[in-house]
Amino acid sequence: MTPQNITILGSTGSIGLSTLEVMRLHPDRYRAFALCAHSQVDKLFAQCREFHPHFAVVRDAKLAEQLDALCRAAGLRTEVRHGIDALNEMASLPEVDAVMAAIVGAAGLEPTLAAARAGKKIMLANKEVLVMAGELFMRAVREHGATLLPVDSEHNAIFQALPADFDRGLSACGVRRILLTASGGPFREKALDELHCVTPEEACAHPNWVMGPKISVDSASMMNKGLEVIEAHWLFAAPPEQIQVVVHPQSVIHSLVEYTDGSVLAQLGNPDMRTPIAYALAYPERIAAGVEPLDLFKIAHLDFHAPDFERFPCLRLAYDALSEGGTAPAILNAANEVAVEAFLNRRIRFDQIHQVNRQTLDEWTGSAPQSLKDLIELDTRSRSVAQSLVGRLK
């Protein structure tokens, strides 16, 4: 068996690390062709020493010099590159069989789009790509024959529970609705009048998942679930009214699909990202992921609740942005990235994240983007508006 060449965009993040864990179990099937990180040179160097990729990519020339010196001193033959052009190249080189798109936020848009235009197998863990550029990205996937496999645990679960020909339309396939599960995060039961004083450390302490700080805060505000609603719309051509969020604290049922005959198909498993990663890597086959088997007797019971939009106004805002369409989802995503960063840096309170997002949508609409250049300009302008709002908050 010839190993598949894998490019990992975001190899030092939580998804990248989990991807390498699965690949480590199957050295005969997968080879790390390019490992791409932002600035964690030491972590990336350790990965280069173990996996010996052809290429390693970092943010800028200074970091590339540091990494290159470490690789040369260790006798590694890995070629070190830097910058967005290098990321785009690593996502689209002919030798690459599949791309794990795991760069957090808007920064992952351009290389993931490059992978689509190169017709690659794309394992999509960056939901912002679809939130920002759903129409543009899905058109590139169709026109260039790319294979798109969702890695978010919820969308991966839906993908597994849908019929193989779901792209002809959910209603045509007998699907009534998609049920997108959410843990509710660390503040699911916290008193509403205490949310204004929660700390970044509390927001990042997710009860079920180990994630990076940005996605952890998004989970605490349920903006993450709102972005996933928008993502599900593009992945499965589902209108907002056909996507129902269900709060499920145990995170054992990762999502469900309800059919018109009354059947409900659910995908269950321990909350471990290695499961959807392994599914995407091996699709349409199945491989071991190193995940403990699900013990139903230990779980004993499963709980489900309707989402509280007063507690989680960001979720409602995402539904509103999806219904509005046009530039609204991209503006919301940009504002939220600014607001979350400001919260993590203690410049605004947790309950002001929604305020920044809402006011950015109210103050800035922009024209519908027709190209990647338009999207980048829209994103830049939206961030500027959000930054200004952050500066005015008390």
Helices and strands as residue ranges (DSSP letters): E 4-9, H 14-25, E 30-36, H 41-51, E 55-58, H 61-73, E 79-82, H 84-92, E 98-101, G 105-108, H 109-117, E 121-124, H 128-144, E 147-150, H 153-161, G 166-168, G 171-173, E 175-182, G 192-197, H 200-203, H 213-221, H 223-236, G 240-242, E 243-247, E 253-259, E 264-268, H 274-282, H 296-299, H 313-324, H 328-344, H 352-363, H 372-392
